[in-house]
Amino acid sequence: MLTYSIKCQFTSQYVAHPYWPEMYEIIEITKKSGMNRAKSDANRRKALEEYLRANGMVLADFERLEKASKRPFHTNGDGEIVIPSDSFMSFLVASNATARAAFRACPPEQVWTRIRATALSTGKTEPDGIWRRFATVNLGTGAKASNQRGLRENAYIEDFVATGRLSFDEEHVDPASLQNLIKWGGEFVGIGASRKMGRGRFDLAEFALVSEPLRAAA
């Protein structure tokens, strides 16, 4: 197995917008309590509190879940914002599937089994700003809910270098092809949320062979 260090110089804002287990719980509570169907704030509060009481919870429990569900980034034990290994691997999968054959590092269905990645450190501990925009709100059928657009907000970080490591078997993954794929994907695919809107773009600043083996994906 070969291990390479990588450095990605981000040229646009990185938006993570992770979907946490707590977000799932919040959605389930708001659906099952019926609070979304209530017409007034008072009735919504009443429906929520009755549901929480019936399920052994109090309002403080709900508020803690709600706060946890809105965490904008993944972080490590020191509070540093990181790009998870799964996110980087998803980037590689998308890039490898989108690129023309000459740019592919391995067969598309083998990316997860042939390549291993650590989380990428960003050196950031706080967001650099909030990205605000309006989006069309659609119903489940695809039709517009109304002419009023919904406000969307996401925290972002920018102007940073993300560092991490990749490990792979050179018999199945050509290092030069993988390097070219990451360069191409950084420019045309991106990583994180809102890639189709130009977020998460980067330049590959380093792709260097290191002697230490990659022990575990973060």
PADREN-515834 format. One record per residue: x, y, z of N, C-alpha, C in turn; residue in three letters; residue number from 1. Coordinates in Angstrom, 1 decimal. Layout:
BEGIN
     nc1     nc2     nc3    cac1    cac2    cac3     cc1     cc2     cc3  code  pos
       X       Y       Z       X       Y       Z       X       Y       Z   ala  NUM
...
This chain:
BEGIN
     nc1     nc2     nc3    cac1    cac2    cac3     cc1     cc2     cc3  code  pos
     0.8    -1.2     0.0     0.0     0.0     0.0     0.9     1.2     0.0   met    1
     0.5     2.2    -0.8     1.2     3.5    -0.9     0.4     4.5    -0.1   leu    2
     1.0     5.4     0.6     0.3     6.5     1.3     0.9     7.8     0.8   thr    3
    -0.1     8.7     0.5     0.2    10.0    -0.1    -0.4    11.1     0.8   tyr    4
     0.4    12.1     1.1    -0.2    13.3     1.8    -0.8    14.2     0.7   ser    5
    -1.9    14.8     1.1    -2.6    15.7     0.1    -2.9    17.0     0.8   ile    6
    -2.7    18.1     0.1    -3.1    19.4     0.5    -4.0    20.1    -0.6   lys    7
    -5.2    20.5    -0.1    -6.2    21.1    -1.0    -6.4    22.5    -0.7   cys    8
    -6.0    23.4    -1.6    -6.2    24.9    -1.4    -7.6    25.3    -1.9   gln    9
    -8.5    25.6    -1.0    -9.8    25.9    -1.4    -9.9    27.2    -2.0   phe   10
   -10.6    27.3    -3.1   -10.7    28.5    -3.9   -12.1    29.1    -3.8   thr   11
   -13.1    28.3    -3.2   -14.4    28.8    -3.0   -14.9    28.3    -1.6   ser   12
   -16.0    28.8    -1.2   -16.5    28.5     0.2   -16.8    27.0     0.3   gln   13
   -16.5    26.5     1.5   -16.8    25.1     1.8   -18.0    25.1     2.7   tyr   14
   -19.1    24.4     2.2   -20.3    24.3     3.0   -20.5    22.8     3.2   val   15
   -20.7    22.5     4.5   -20.8    21.0     4.8   -22.3    20.6     4.9   ala   16
   -23.1    21.4     5.7   -24.5    21.1     5.9   -24.8    19.6     6.2   his   17
   -24.2    19.1     7.2   -24.4    17.6     7.5   -25.8    17.3     8.0   pro   18
   -26.2    16.1     7.7   -27.5    15.6     8.2   -27.3    14.8     9.4   tyr   19
   -27.5    15.3    10.6   -27.2    14.6    11.8   -28.4    13.7    12.2   trp   20
   -28.1    12.6    13.0   -29.1    11.8    13.6   -30.2    12.6    14.4   pro   21
   -29.7    13.7    15.0   -30.6    14.6    15.8   -31.6    15.3    14.9   glu   22
   -31.2    15.6    13.6   -32.1    16.2    12.7   -33.3    15.2    12.4   met   23
   -32.9    13.9    12.2   -34.0    12.9    12.0   -34.9    12.9    13.1   tyr   24
   -34.4    12.9    14.4   -35.3    12.9    15.5   -36.2    14.1    15.6   glu   25
   -35.6    15.3    15.3   -36.4    16.5    15.3   -37.6    16.4    14.3   ile   26
   -37.3    15.9    13.1   -38.3    15.8    12.1   -39.4    14.8    12.5   ile   27
   -39.0    13.7    13.1   -40.0    12.7    13.6   -40.9    13.3    14.7   glu   28
   -40.3    14.1    15.6   -41.0    14.6    16.7   -42.1    15.7    16.2   ile   29
   -41.6    16.5    15.3   -42.5    17.5    14.7   -43.6    16.9    13.9   thr   30
   -43.4    15.8    13.2   -44.4    15.1    12.5   -45.4    14.4    13.4   lys   31
   -44.9    13.6    14.3   -45.7    12.8    15.1   -46.5    13.6    16.2   lys   32
   -46.0    14.7    16.6   -46.7    15.5    17.6   -47.9    16.3    17.0   ser   33
   -47.8    16.5    15.7   -48.9    17.2    15.0   -48.7    18.7    15.1   gly   34
   -47.6    19.2    15.6   -47.4    20.6    15.8   -47.4    21.4    14.5   met   35
   -47.0    20.8    13.4   -46.9    21.5    12.1   -48.3    21.7    11.6   asn   36
   -49.3    21.0    12.1   -50.7    21.2    11.6   -51.4    22.2    12.4   arg   37
   -50.9    22.6    13.5   -51.5    23.6    14.4   -51.5    24.9    13.8   ala   38
   -52.6    25.7    14.0   -52.7    27.0    13.4   -52.0    28.2    14.1   lys   39
   -51.9    28.0    15.4   -51.3    29.1    16.2   -50.1    28.7    16.9   ser   40
   -49.2    29.6    17.3   -48.0    29.3    18.1   -48.4    28.6    19.4   asp   41
   -49.4    29.0    20.0   -49.8    28.4    21.3   -50.2    27.0    21.1   ala   42
   -50.9    26.7    20.1   -51.3    25.3    19.8   -50.2    24.4    19.4   asn   43
   -49.2    25.0    18.7   -48.0    24.2    18.3   -47.2    23.9    19.5   arg   44
   -47.1    24.8    20.4   -46.3    24.6    21.7   -47.1    23.5    22.5   arg   45
   -48.4    23.6    22.6   -49.1    22.6    23.3   -49.0    21.2    22.8   lys   46
   -49.1    21.1    21.4   -49.0    19.8    20.8   -47.6    19.2    21.0   ala   47
   -46.6    20.1    21.0   -45.2    19.6    21.2   -45.0    19.1    22.6   leu   48
   -45.5    19.9    23.6   -45.3    19.5    25.0   -46.0    18.3    25.4   glu   49
   -47.2    18.1    24.8   -48.0    16.9    25.1   -47.3    15.7    24.5   glu   50
   -46.8    15.8    23.3   -46.0    14.6    22.7   -44.8    14.3    23.6   tyr   51
   -44.0    15.3    24.0   -42.8    15.1    24.7   -43.1    14.4    26.1   leu   52
   -44.2    14.9    26.7   -44.6    14.4    28.0   -44.9    12.9    27.9   arg   53
   -45.7    12.6    26.8   -46.1    11.2    26.6   -44.9    10.3    26.3   ala   54
   -43.8    10.8    25.8   -42.6    10.0    25.5   -41.5    10.2    26.4   asn   55
   -41.8    10.7    27.6   -40.7    10.8    28.6   -39.7    11.8    28.4   gly   56
   -40.1    12.9    27.7   -39.1    14.0    27.4   -39.7    15.3    27.9   met   57
   -38.8    16.3    28.0   -39.3    17.6    28.4   -38.8    18.6    27.3   val   58
   -39.2    19.8    27.4   -38.9    20.8    26.4   -37.4    21.0    26.3   leu   59
   -36.7    21.0    27.4   -35.2    21.1    27.4   -34.5    20.0    26.5   ala   60
   -35.1    18.8    26.6   -34.5    17.7    25.8   -34.7    18.0    24.3   asp   61
   -35.9    18.5    23.9   -36.1    18.9    22.5   -35.2    20.0    22.1   phe   62
   -35.0    21.0    22.9   -34.1    22.1    22.6   -32.7    21.7    22.4   glu   63
   -32.2    20.7    23.2   -30.8    20.2    23.1   -30.7    19.4    21.7   arg   64
   -31.7    18.6    21.4   -31.7    18.0    20.1   -31.7    18.9    19.0   leu   65
   -32.5    20.0    19.1   -32.6    21.0    18.0   -31.3    21.7    17.8   glu   66
   -30.6    22.0    18.9   -29.3    22.7    18.8   -28.3    21.7    18.1   lys   67
   -28.3    20.5    18.6   -27.3    19.5    18.0   -27.6    19.3    16.5   ala   68
   -28.8    19.3    16.1   -29.2    19.1    14.7   -28.7    20.2    13.8   ser   69
   -28.4    21.3    14.3   -28.0    22.5    13.5   -26.5    22.7    13.4   lys   70
   -25.7    21.8    14.0   -24.3    21.9    13.9   -23.9    22.0    12.4   arg   71
   -23.1    23.1    12.0   -22.9    23.3    10.6   -21.7    22.5    10.0   pro   72
   -20.8    21.9    10.9   -19.7    21.2    10.4   -19.4    20.0    11.3   phe   73
   -18.6    19.1    10.7   -18.0    18.0    11.5   -16.7    18.6    12.2   his   74
   -16.5    18.2    13.4   -15.3    18.6    14.1   -14.6    17.4    14.7   thr   75
   -13.3    17.6    15.0   -12.5    16.6    15.7   -12.6    16.8    17.2   asn   76
   -11.8    16.0    18.0   -11.9    16.2    19.5   -11.4    17.5    20.0   gly   77
   -10.6    18.2    19.2   -10.1    19.5    19.6   -10.9    20.7    19.1   asp   78
   -12.1    20.3    18.5   -12.9    21.4    18.0   -12.6    22.0    16.7   gly   79
   -11.6    21.3    16.0   -11.2    21.8    14.7   -12.2    21.3    13.6   glu   80
   -12.6    22.1    12.7   -13.5    21.7    11.6   -12.7    20.8    10.7   ile   81
   -13.3    19.7    10.4   -12.7    18.7     9.5   -13.7    18.3     8.3   val   82
   -13.1    17.9     7.2   -13.9    17.3     6.1   -13.8    15.8     6.3   ile   83
   -14.9    15.1     6.7   -14.8    13.7     7.0   -14.3    12.9     5.9   pro   84
   -13.7    11.7     6.2   -13.2    10.8     5.2   -14.3    10.4     4.2   ser   85
   -15.5    10.2     4.8   -16.7     9.8     3.9   -17.0    10.8     2.9   asp   86
   -16.9    12.1     3.3   -17.2    13.2     2.3   -16.1    13.2     1.2   ser   87
   -14.8    13.0     1.6   -13.8    13.0     0.6   -13.9    11.8    -0.3   phe   88
   -14.3    10.7     0.2   -14.5     9.5    -0.6   -15.7     9.7    -1.5   met   89
   -16.7    10.3    -1.1   -17.9    10.6    -1.9   -17.4    11.6    -3.1   ser   90
   -16.6    12.5    -2.8   -16.0    13.4    -3.8   -15.3    12.6    -4.9   phe   91
   -14.4    11.6    -4.4   -13.7    10.8    -5.3   -14.6     9.9    -6.2   leu   92
   -15.7     9.4    -5.6   -16.6     8.6    -6.3   -17.3     9.4    -7.4   val   93
   -17.8    10.6    -7.0   -18.5    11.5    -8.0   -17.5    11.9    -9.1   ala   94
   -16.3    12.3    -8.8   -15.3    12.7    -9.8   -15.0    11.5   -10.7   ser   95
   -14.7    10.4   -10.1   -14.3     9.2   -10.9   -15.5     8.8   -11.9   asn   96
   -16.7     8.9   -11.4   -17.9     8.5   -12.3   -18.1     9.6   -13.3   ala   97
   -17.8    10.8   -13.1   -18.1    11.9   -14.0   -17.0    12.1   -15.0   thr   98
   -15.8    11.9   -14.6   -14.6    12.1   -15.5   -14.7    11.2   -16.7   ala   99
   -14.1    11.6   -17.8   -13.9    10.7   -18.9   -12.9     9.6   -18.6   arg  100
   -13.0     8.5   -19.3   -12.2     7.3   -19.0   -10.7     7.6   -18.7   ala  101
   -10.1     8.5   -19.5    -8.7     8.8   -19.3    -8.3     9.3   -18.0   ala  102
    -9.3    10.0   -17.3    -9.0    10.6   -16.0    -9.4     9.7   -14.8   phe  103
   -10.0     8.6   -15.1   -10.4     7.7   -14.0    -9.2     7.0   -13.3   arg  104
    -9.3     6.9   -12.0    -8.2     6.3   -11.2    -8.4     4.8   -11.1   ala  105
    -9.6     4.3   -11.2    -9.9     2.9   -11.2   -11.4     2.7   -11.7   cys  106
   -11.9     1.5   -11.9   -13.3     1.3   -12.3   -14.2     2.0   -11.2   pro  107
   -15.3     2.7   -11.7   -16.1     3.5   -10.8   -16.6     2.7    -9.6   pro  108
   -16.9     1.4    -9.8   -17.5     0.7    -8.6   -16.5     0.2    -7.6   glu  109
   -15.2     0.5    -7.9   -14.1     0.0    -7.0   -13.5     1.1    -6.1   gln  110
   -14.0     2.4    -6.2   -13.3     3.5    -5.5   -13.3     3.2    -4.0   val  111
   -14.4     2.8    -3.4   -14.5     2.6    -2.0   -13.6     1.5    -1.5   trp  112
   -13.4     0.5    -2.3   -12.6    -0.7    -1.9   -11.1    -0.5    -2.2   thr  113
   -10.7     0.3    -3.2    -9.4     0.5    -3.6    -8.6     1.6    -2.9   arg  114
    -9.4     2.6    -2.4    -8.8     3.8    -1.9    -9.3     4.1    -0.5   ile  115
    -8.4     4.5     0.4    -8.8     4.8     1.8    -8.3     6.2     2.0   arg  116
    -9.1     7.0     2.8    -8.8     8.4     3.1    -8.9     8.7     4.6   ala  117
    -8.1     9.6     5.1    -8.4    10.1     6.4    -9.3    11.3     6.3   thr  118
    -9.7    11.8     7.5   -10.4    13.1     7.5    -9.4    14.2     7.1   ala  119
    -9.9    15.3     6.5    -9.0    16.4     6.1    -9.1    17.5     7.2   leu  120
    -8.0    17.9     7.7    -8.0    19.0     8.7    -8.0    20.3     7.9   ser  121
    -8.7    21.3     8.5    -8.9    22.6     7.9    -8.2    23.7     8.6   thr  122
    -7.8    23.5     9.9    -7.2    24.6    10.6    -8.2    25.6    11.1   gly  123
    -9.5    25.4    10.8   -10.5    26.3    11.2   -11.3    25.8    12.4   lys  124
   -11.7    26.7    13.3   -12.6    26.3    14.4   -13.9    27.0    14.4   thr  125
   -14.1    28.0    13.6   -15.3    28.7    13.5   -15.7    29.1    12.1   glu  126
   -17.0    29.2    11.8   -17.3    29.6    10.4   -16.8    31.0    10.1   pro  127
   -16.6    31.2     8.8   -16.1    32.5     8.3   -17.3    33.4     7.9   asp  128
   -18.5    32.8     7.8   -19.6    33.6     7.4   -20.8    32.7     7.2   gly  129
   -21.9    33.4     6.9   -23.2    32.7     6.6   -23.6    33.0     5.1   ile  130
   -23.8    32.0     4.4   -24.3    32.1     3.0   -25.8    32.1     2.9   trp  131
   -26.4    33.2     2.5   -27.8    33.4     2.4   -28.3    33.5     1.0   arg  132
   -29.3    32.8     0.7   -29.9    32.8    -0.7   -31.4    32.4    -0.6   arg  133
   -32.1    32.7    -1.6   -33.5    32.3    -1.7   -33.7    31.1    -2.7   phe  134
   -34.5    30.2    -2.3   -34.7    29.0    -3.2   -36.2    28.8    -3.3   ala  135
   -36.6    28.2    -4.5   -38.0    27.8    -4.8   -38.4    26.7    -3.8   thr  136
   -39.5    26.8    -3.2   -40.0    25.7    -2.3   -41.0    24.9    -3.1   val  137
   -40.7    23.6    -3.2   -41.5    22.7    -4.0   -42.3    21.7    -3.1   asn  138
   -43.4    21.2    -3.5   -44.2    20.2    -2.8   -43.6    18.8    -3.2   leu  139
   -44.0    17.8    -2.6   -43.6    16.5    -2.9   -43.8    16.0    -4.3   gly  140
   -44.8    16.6    -4.9   -45.2    16.3    -6.3   -44.2    17.0    -7.3   thr  141
   -43.4    18.0    -6.8   -42.6    18.7    -7.7   -43.1    20.1    -8.0   gly  142
   -44.4    20.3    -7.8   -45.0    21.6    -8.0   -44.6    22.7    -7.0   ala  143
   -44.6    23.9    -7.4   -44.2    25.0    -6.5   -45.2    25.2    -5.4   lys  144
   -44.7    25.3    -4.2   -45.6    25.5    -3.0   -46.3    26.9    -3.1   ala  145
   -45.6    27.9    -3.5   -46.1    29.2    -3.7   -45.1    30.0    -4.5   ser  146
   -45.5    31.3    -4.7   -44.5    32.2    -5.4   -43.5    32.7    -4.5   asn  147
   -43.7    32.6    -3.2   -42.8    33.1    -2.2   -41.6    32.1    -2.1   gln  148
   -40.4    32.6    -2.1   -39.2    31.7    -2.0   -38.8    31.6    -0.6   arg  149
   -38.2    30.5    -0.3   -37.7    30.2     1.1   -36.3    30.7     1.3   gly  150
   -36.0    31.3     2.4   -34.6    31.7     2.7   -33.8    30.5     3.2   leu  151
   -32.7    30.3     2.6   -31.8    29.2     3.0   -30.5    29.9     3.6   arg  152
   -30.0    29.3     4.7   -28.8    29.8     5.3   -27.8    28.7     5.6   glu  153
   -26.6    28.8     5.3   -25.5    27.8     5.6   -24.3    28.5     6.0   asn  154
   -23.6    28.0     7.1   -22.3    28.5     7.5   -21.3    28.0     6.5   ala  155
   -20.2    28.8     6.3   -19.2    28.3     5.4   -17.8    28.7     6.0   tyr  156
   -16.8    28.1     5.5   -15.4    28.5     5.8   -14.7    28.7     4.4   ile  157
   -13.7    29.6     4.4   -13.1    29.9     3.1   -11.6    30.2     3.4   glu  158
   -10.8    30.3     2.3    -9.4    30.6     2.3    -8.6    29.7     3.3   asp  159
    -8.6    28.4     3.0    -7.9    27.5     3.9    -7.3    26.4     3.1   phe  160
    -6.4    25.7     3.7    -5.8    24.5     3.1    -6.2    23.3     3.9   val  161
    -6.8    22.3     3.2    -7.2    21.1     3.9    -6.1    20.0     3.7   ala  162
    -5.7    19.4     4.8    -4.7    18.4     4.7    -5.1    17.0     5.2   thr  163
    -4.6    16.0     4.5    -5.0    14.6     4.9    -4.1    13.6     4.2   gly  164
    -4.5    12.4     4.2    -3.8    11.3     3.5    -4.7    10.3     2.8   arg  165
    -4.1     9.8     1.8    -4.8     8.7     1.0    -3.9     7.5     1.0   leu  166
    -4.5     6.3     1.0    -3.7     5.1     0.9    -4.4     4.2    -0.2   ser  167
    -3.5     3.5    -1.0    -4.1     2.7    -2.1    -3.0     1.7    -2.5   phe  168
    -3.4     0.7    -3.2    -2.5    -0.3    -3.8    -2.2     0.1    -5.2   asp  169
    -0.9     0.4    -5.5    -0.5     0.9    -6.8    -0.7    -0.1    -7.9   glu  170
    -1.0    -1.4    -7.6    -1.3    -2.4    -8.6    -2.7    -2.2    -9.2   glu  171
    -3.5    -1.5    -8.4    -4.9    -1.3    -8.8    -5.3     0.2    -9.1   his  172
    -4.5     1.1    -8.5    -4.7     2.5    -8.6    -3.4     3.2    -9.0   val  173
    -3.4     3.8   -10.2    -2.2     4.5   -10.6    -2.1     5.8    -9.9   asp  174
    -1.0     6.1    -9.2    -0.8     7.4    -8.5    -1.0     8.6    -9.4   pro  175
    -0.5     8.6   -10.6    -0.6     9.8   -11.5    -2.0    10.0   -11.9   ala  176
    -2.7     8.9   -12.2    -4.1     9.0   -12.6    -5.0     9.5   -11.4   ser  177
    -4.7     9.1   -10.2    -5.4     9.6    -9.0    -5.1    11.0    -8.8   leu  178
    -3.9    11.4    -8.9    -3.5    12.8    -8.8    -4.3    13.7    -9.8   gln  179
    -4.3    13.3   -11.0    -5.0    14.0   -12.1    -6.5    14.1   -11.8   asn  180
    -7.1    13.0   -11.3    -8.5    12.9   -11.0    -8.9    13.9    -9.9   leu  181
    -8.0    14.0    -8.8    -8.3    14.9    -7.7    -8.2    16.4    -8.2   ile  182
    -7.2    16.6    -9.1    -7.1    18.0    -9.7    -8.3    18.4   -10.5   lys  183
    -8.7    17.4   -11.3    -9.9    17.7   -12.2   -11.2    17.8   -11.3   trp  184
   -11.3    16.9   -10.3   -12.5    17.0    -9.5   -12.6    18.2    -8.6   gly  185
   -11.4    18.7    -8.2   -11.4    19.9    -7.4   -11.8    21.1    -8.1   gly  186
   -11.6    21.1    -9.4   -12.0    22.3   -10.3   -13.4    22.1   -10.8   glu  187
   -13.8    20.9   -11.1   -15.1    20.8   -11.8   -16.2    20.1   -11.0   phe  188
   -15.9    19.4    -9.9   -16.9    18.7    -9.1   -17.1    19.4    -7.8   val  189
   -16.0    19.5    -7.0   -16.2    20.1    -5.7   -16.6    19.1    -4.6   gly  190
   -16.5    19.6    -3.4   -16.8    18.7    -2.2   -17.7    19.4    -1.3   ile  191
   -18.5    18.7    -0.6   -19.5    19.3     0.4   -20.8    19.5    -0.2   gly  192
   -21.6    20.4     0.5   -22.9    20.7     0.0   -22.8    21.9    -1.1   ala  193
   -23.9    22.0    -1.9   -24.0    23.0    -2.9   -22.9    23.0    -3.9   ser  194
   -22.4    21.9    -4.3   -21.4    21.8    -5.3   -21.9    22.3    -6.6   arg  195
   -23.2    22.1    -6.9   -23.7    22.5    -8.2   -23.8    24.0    -8.3   lys  196
   -23.7    24.7    -7.1   -23.7    26.2    -7.1   -22.3    26.7    -7.0   met  197
   -21.3    25.9    -7.3   -19.9    26.4    -7.3   -19.2    26.3    -6.0   gly  198
   -19.8    25.8    -4.9   -19.1    25.7    -3.7   -18.2    24.5    -3.6   arg  199
   -17.2    24.6    -2.7   -16.3    23.4    -2.4   -15.3    23.2    -3.5   gly  200
   -14.9    24.2    -4.2   -13.9    24.0    -5.3   -12.5    24.2    -4.7   arg  201
   -11.5    23.5    -5.2   -10.1    23.6    -4.6    -9.1    23.3    -5.7   phe  202
    -7.9    23.7    -5.4    -6.7    23.3    -6.2    -5.9    22.3    -5.4   asp  203
    -5.4    21.3    -6.1    -4.5    20.3    -5.4    -3.1    20.9    -5.2   leu  204
    -2.8    21.3    -4.0    -1.5    22.0    -3.8    -0.4    21.0    -3.5   ala  205
    -0.7    19.8    -3.0     0.3    18.7    -2.7    -0.3    17.3    -2.9   glu  206
     0.5    16.5    -3.5     0.2    15.1    -3.6     1.6    14.4    -3.5   phe  207
     2.0    14.0    -2.3     3.4    13.6    -2.1     3.4    12.2    -1.3   ala  208
     4.3    11.4    -1.8     4.5    10.1    -1.2     5.1    10.2     0.2   leu  209
     4.5     9.5     1.2     5.1     9.5     2.5     5.5     8.1     2.9   val  210
     6.3     8.0     3.9     6.8     6.7     4.3     5.9     5.9     5.3   ser  211
     5.2     6.7     6.1     4.4     6.1     7.1     3.1     5.4     6.5   glu  212
     2.8     4.2     6.9     1.5     3.6     6.4     0.3     4.3     7.0   pro  213
    -0.8     4.3     6.3    -2.1     4.8     6.8    -2.7     3.7     7.7   leu  214
    -2.8     4.0     9.0    -3.3     3.0     9.9    -4.8     2.9    10.0   arg  215
    -5.5     4.0     9.9    -7.0     3.9    10.0    -7.6     5.2     9.4   ala  216
    -8.7     5.0     8.7    -9.4     6.1     8.2   -10.1     6.9     9.3   ala  217
   -10.0     8.2     9.3   -10.7     9.0    10.4   -12.1     9.2    10.1   ala  218
